[in-house]
């Protein structure tokens, strides 16, 4: 069977898409026939070339490519050339040296002589190289351990040694030990000798900088989550959590089809509310004085408030009335809300801490575990305290995006993104002054802020022209007008050249995977550097989506959508079938001029139009790209505002495109599958049929990090979970429903769909089906399964939507 599947995938991959009709086999084949997106571009250390990654055909391996920024074809690097490649570099303040990580090791380059030195050669993966503020050392990390490479001597030494245990030498003798020492002179002599040796060692260590530093004994009650070393090497911030935090019970994912032939069991993540994040704490280490101070969070504004006071009171009263006093007691609000150090979008290591370039300032981003507050605070090194700089509060939940922050070149001004105005804006705050909004954007969002190397300009991604149109803009670092730099309308990312004069841009379009271009940073004509699409795909005449505005009948203004219909469409008969596609993730934007995440689905929409349908893809409330209020609309009410928007979409299709209101199908995956179930169960009779792919059917069994943001903890706010879970509406099923789920999905468990299926069985429902895929997780990977999954969706719509009433 494995060989058969492999051969089928190869046949699908080799199958050309001709100018004629599409087939489902072509649409659901391995996407290698389409081409590959350019991934992770970065500049060479000298700024002459760009590196990027491309997936290989037939597997998931990525190869590294290099292309001249002046133009020419990209070259795949063979293993020998890989050894001489650059990594994504950092530079010293004089721009005389660069450092980067390649294959997990640190390299140093002298830019004048182009001399390259390998600093480490270890089996560990080093990361985060940074030059010291004085330029005399290169600092880097191995996990949570930091090292300093002296540029003059070539000696590498630990910046600090952290021991998560009690100092054995600091132990005070107990009553029995004191008695022994009092009784036996020989023991006193031995102890005095040990003390003398230790005192001598301490003196030698203090006087000789060539020796390894003394360890910091931080106790066995905590463990490190993250460490951040200051550029001047003087300070270290250590993020800790309790060493023995107990997690909740994890459900099992069962693998039925395995290499061994035996059923195997995998532990997955815990359910919402069954394993709240452990509170984190901060330690400040003075590496020069060898001292440690805890940084308390009790002075953060609002830290002692209870944003859930009203909900808490109702739930506690209900539990007490029902005789569950212990459960009610467990829900009492803490005196001080626990926090975690909040990572930023651009920091893959966890982050949440930003040092100024000279090491004189540190900023920390903290987030309440209840998800209602985010704080930015700086560190007062003299008083060993946190100084609040900004508080962002949201009655619903703090966004997990738009949280980048850092320091301007003066080492005294903090910049950060915030949704305080309702839209992501860029702010600046001097340590001794008030915060100032640098961007005056009332109806669009900015993200990915990058400060130019000379500190004069901010570069940002913004959807200023329209919610679905993203380009790079720049503005003076002190604030001012945004100037549009690119004109693609589908920019996905960008990176400044080492000198800041050029911009490498990743851009895409609805039928174009990410491609790489370079242009002047101030704006100008771009030079395209890659074309990784394949002719079999680009030769086909794909339907360009129309960007439309669907009026809301529920006070939400307009809902942006993509409409797929036949070319040259004129007046249509009032009997046309339609399909509404519902994107996943909830907080995701699919209505944009960028490449869609749903490449296969978009081709399927072309196939549906070919078969006589029209298709609507909506950014319902809760989607990204439209500001805080659009996102917050689903708070404690998932599946309700979104359904209103989908029903408005259906009404728009009926009014403007001749759609038969009784011949509208609906489908989607993940959150889109959840909404499909909510549509059929909360609005029976409105949709002719629905296909729910990998859907959450009960939010109480989804993960904590996502769900508690929107619905709070299930123990504290059980009503929000009841209101928002499809399984609670199972009795209303009357329209055909197809459920499809990967059996080894460890994101949305297959048990969600199986439990809902059993509920339908016990309710004696009809016209519901489930299709399970033993080798698929949440994101399907195998062409055979994609084909089978969409064959069933296609047949469902053909039977119950297109042919309804025949």
Secondary structure, 3 states (H helix, E strand, C coil): CHHHHHHHHHHHHHCCCCCCCCCHHHHCCCHHHCECCCEEEEECCCCCEEEEEEECCCCCCEEEEEEECCCCCCEECCHHHHCCCCCCCEECCCCCEEEEEECCEEEEEECCCCEEEECCCCCCCEEEEEECCCCCEEEEEECCEEEEEECCCCCEEECCEEECCCCHHHCCCCHHHHHHHHHCHHHHHHHHHHHHHHHHHHHHHHHCCCCCCCEEECCCCEEEEEEEECCCCCEEEEEEEECCCCCCCEEEEEECCCCCCCCEEEEEEECCCCCCCCCEEEEEEECCCCEEEEECCCCCCCCCCCCCHHHHHHHHHHHHHCCCHHHHHHCCCCCCCCEEECCCCCCCCCCCEEECCCCCCEEEEEEECCCCEEEEEEEECCCCEEEEEEEEECCCCCCCCCCCEEECCCCCEEEEEECCCCCCEEEEEECCCCEEECCCCCCCCEEEEEECCCCCEEEEEEEEEECCEEEEEEEECCCCCCEECCCCCEEEEEEECCCCCEEEEEEEECCEEEEEEEEECCCCCCEECCCCECHHHHCCCCCCCEEEEEECCCCCCEEEEEEECCCCCCCCCCCEEEEEEECCCCCCCCCCCCCCCCHHHHHHHHHHHHCCCEEEEECCCCCCCCCHHHHHCCCCCCCCHHHHHHHHHHHHHHHHHCEEEEEEEEEEECHHHHHHHHHHHHCCCCCCEEEEECCCCCHHHCCHHHHHHHHCCCCCCHHHHHHHCHHHHHHHCCCEEEEEEECCCCCCCHHHHHHHHHHHHHCCCCCEEEEEECCCCCCCCCHHHHHHHHHHHHHHHHHHHHCCCC
